[in-house]
Amino acid sequence: MAKGSSSNSKHSKARGTVKSKASKEASKQGSSAKRSGKPSEPASQGAPASANALARGAEVRHWLFKSEPDVFSFQDLQKAAGRRTGWDGVRNYQARNFLRDDCRVGDLVVFWHSNAEPPHGAGLAKVVRPGHPDPTQFVKGHDHEDPASDPADPRWMQVEIEALRAFGKPVTMEALRADPRSSGMLLLAKGQRLSIQPLTREQYELVLELGAG
């Protein structure tokens, strides 16, 4: 499944755009790329090169993953075997690098429903398996197939996440913008559509506060 949301995708899932977790994150950059269906993810605009670049000397252990709910929703994650899924379908290099280099087991993830009315944070998950090759890139005929990716040196990566709990109420962009603690949040930046985004601890705690029903 492609998780990722419309813009960059997981599950698009992001089964990464977003499970095409990343909104068919397949902005098939230079190659073709829901859970099998993350939408194509355009090149990132203004995002840091890595989570570590966002806060030097401190690990960013909080994330926001986008997924289109009609492709792969937080409710779908809750119903999945073990409440787990691989965040496949990410086809943006910036997002790929976050998954490959920065996401670690135990990191916490805000599951964001993109392309929803309105877009909103739906629940909380955690990373249970670090970056590893996204198998969909090698599946012939799959939406996320990338014929140019070498099995010996895979181009696209995914992590595995597990649902923790749904928010008591949706966390909307309007609610986030109304609170000064959201300052600097990539989600609210104009033109920023990256499907995998690092959050500061303060931003993460703000989302949890707004989602408490």
C-alpha positions in Angstrom: 0.0 0.0 0.0 1.2 3.4 -0.6 1.0 5.5 2.4 1.9 9.0 2.0 -0.3 11.8 1.2 -1.1 13.7 -1.8 1.8 15.7 -1.9 4.6 13.6 -1.2 3.6 10.6 0.0 2.8 6.9 2.7 0.6 5.7 2.5 -0.4 7.8 0.0 0.3 5.5 3.1 2.7 6.8 3.3 1.6 1.7 1.9 4.7 5.5 2.7 2.6 8.1 0.1 1.1 7.2 2.2 0.3 2.5 2.2 1.2 4.4 -0.4 1.9 6.3 2.5 3.1 9.4 1.0 0.3 10.2 -1.2 1.5 8.1 -3.9 4.6 9.6 -3.2 5.8 8.5 -6.3 6.7 11.7 -7.9 8.6 9.1 -9.8 11.8 11.1 -9.8 13.9 10.0 -12.6 12.2 6.6 -12.6 8.9 5.1 -12.2 8.2 4.3 -9.1 -2.1 1.7 -0.4 -1.0 0.8 0.7 0.2 0.7 -2.8 -0.8 3.9 -3.7 1.0 6.7 -2.2 0.7 9.6 -4.4 3.7 11.0 -6.2 5.8 13.1 -3.9 7.2 16.2 -5.4 10.6 17.5 -4.6 10.8 18.9 -1.1 10.9 22.6 -0.6 12.7 24.1 2.3 13.0 20.9 4.4 16.2 20.2 6.3 18.5 17.7 4.7 18.0 15.4 7.6 16.4 15.3 11.0 19.7 15.9 12.6 20.0 19.1 10.6 16.9 20.4 12.2 18.3 20.3 15.7 22.1 19.8 15.8 23.4 17.7 18.5 19.9 16.4 19.4 18.1 13.5 17.8 14.7 14.3 16.4 12.6 11.4 17.5 9.2 12.7 16.6 7.7 12.6 13.1 4.7 13.4 11.1 3.8 10.8 8.4 1.1 11.7 5.8 -1.3 9.3 4.3 -4.5 9.7 2.2 -7.3 8.2 4.3 -9.1 6.8 1.3 -5.9 4.9 0.5 -4.7 3.9 4.0 -6.2 5.5 7.1 -5.2 5.4 10.7 -8.2 3.2 11.2 -6.8 0.8 8.6 -3.6 0.7 10.6 -5.5 -0.1 13.8 -7.1 -3.0 12.0 -3.9 -4.3 10.4 -2.3 -7.5 11.7 -0.5 -6.6 14.9 -1.7 -3.0 14.3 1.5 -2.7 12.1 2.4 -1.8 8.5 5.4 -1.1 6.4 5.4 2.6 5.3 5.9 1.8 1.6 5.6 3.9 -1.5 7.8 6.8 -0.6 9.4 8.0 -3.8 10.9 11.3 -2.8 14.6 11.4 -1.9 14.3 13.8 1.0 11.6 11.6 2.6 13.5 8.5 1.7 16.6 9.8 3.6 14.5 10.5 6.7 13.3 6.9 6.7 16.7 5.4 5.9 19.0 7.6 8.0 17.0 9.1 10.9 13.9 7.1 11.9 14.8 4.7 14.7 12.9 2.1 16.7 10.9 3.8 19.4 10.4 7.1 17.5 6.9 8.5 17.8 4.8 9.3 14.7 1.8 11.6 14.2 -0.3 9.9 11.6 -1.7 12.7 9.4 -4.6 12.3 7.1 -3.9 14.4 4.0 -6.3 15.1 1.2 -9.1 14.9 3.8 -11.8 17.5 4.5 -10.1 18.9 6.4 -6.6 17.4 6.6 -5.9 16.4 10.2 -3.9 14.5 12.6 -5.7 11.2 13.3 -3.6 9.2 15.7 -0.3 8.3 17.2 2.0 5.4 16.1 5.6 4.3 16.8 8.4 3.0 14.7 9.0 -0.7 15.4 11.4 -1.5 12.6 14.0 0.9 11.2 14.7 1.7 7.6 14.9 -1.3 5.2 14.2 -1.8 1.5 10.7 -1.1 0.3 9.7 -4.4 -1.4 7.1 -2.7 -3.7 9.9 -1.2 -5.8 10.7 -4.7 -7.1 7.1 -5.9 -7.7 6.5 -6.0 -11.5 3.4 -4.0 -12.4 3.1 -2.5 -9.0 2.3 1.2 -8.8 5.5 1.7 -6.9 7.7 -0.5 -9.1 11.0 1.1 -10.0 12.7 -0.9 -12.7 15.9 1.1 -12.2 16.3 0.1 -8.6 19.0 -2.5 -8.0 18.1 -5.3 -5.5 21.8 -5.3 -4.5 21.6 -1.5 -3.8 17.9 -0.6 -3.3 16.9 2.9 -4.0 13.7 3.2 -1.8 13.3 2.5 1.8 10.5 2.1 4.3 10.1 1.7 8.1 7.5 -0.3 10.0 5.1 1.4 12.3 2.6 0.3 14.9 -0.6 2.1 15.9 -0.7 3.3 19.5 -3.9 5.2 19.8 -6.3 7.4 18.0 -6.7 11.1 18.9 -9.8 12.1 20.9 -10.5 14.7 18.3 -8.9 15.6 14.9 -6.0 18.0 15.0 -6.5 20.5 12.2 -4.1 22.9 10.5 -6.4 25.7 11.6 -6.0 24.7 15.3 -2.2 24.4 14.8 -1.9 27.8 13.2 -3.8 29.4 16.1 -1.1 28.4 18.5 2.3 30.1 18.5 4.0 26.9 19.5 3.5 25.7 15.9 6.0 28.2 14.7 8.4 26.6 12.3 6.3 23.5 11.7 7.0 22.2 8.2 3.4 21.1 7.8 2.3 24.7 7.9 5.0 26.1 5.5 3.8 27.4 2.2 4.4 25.0 -0.6 5.7 22.3 1.7 4.3 18.9 0.7 6.8 16.5 2.1 5.1 13.3 3.4 7.7 12.5 6.0 8.4 15.4 8.3 10.4 15.8 11.5 8.8 17.5 14.5 10.4 19.2 17.4 9.3 17.9 20.9 7.3 21.1 21.4 5.5 20.7 18.1 4.8 17.0 18.9 3.5 17.8 22.4 1.3 20.5 20.9 -0.3 18.0 18.5 -1.0 15.6 21.4 -2.5 18.4 23.4 -4.8 19.5 20.6 -5.8 15.9 20.0 -6.8 15.2 23.5 -10.6 14.8 23.4 
